[in-house]
């Protein structure tokens, strides 16, 4: 998932630097990237137990 997240960064950067950037495609990729970030955070939270000190 982290690799896909980094790949989305690269894809977004490549689209932004084109002569006529496709704003809709960029927005979709950014939304997908945010969804991945949330999934990664959720999985990491499940792996780390809540410890009340």
Buried (B, 14 or more C-beta within 10 A) or exposed (E): EEEEBEEBEEBBEEBEEEEEEEEEEBEEBEEBBEEBBEEBEEEEEEEEEEEEE
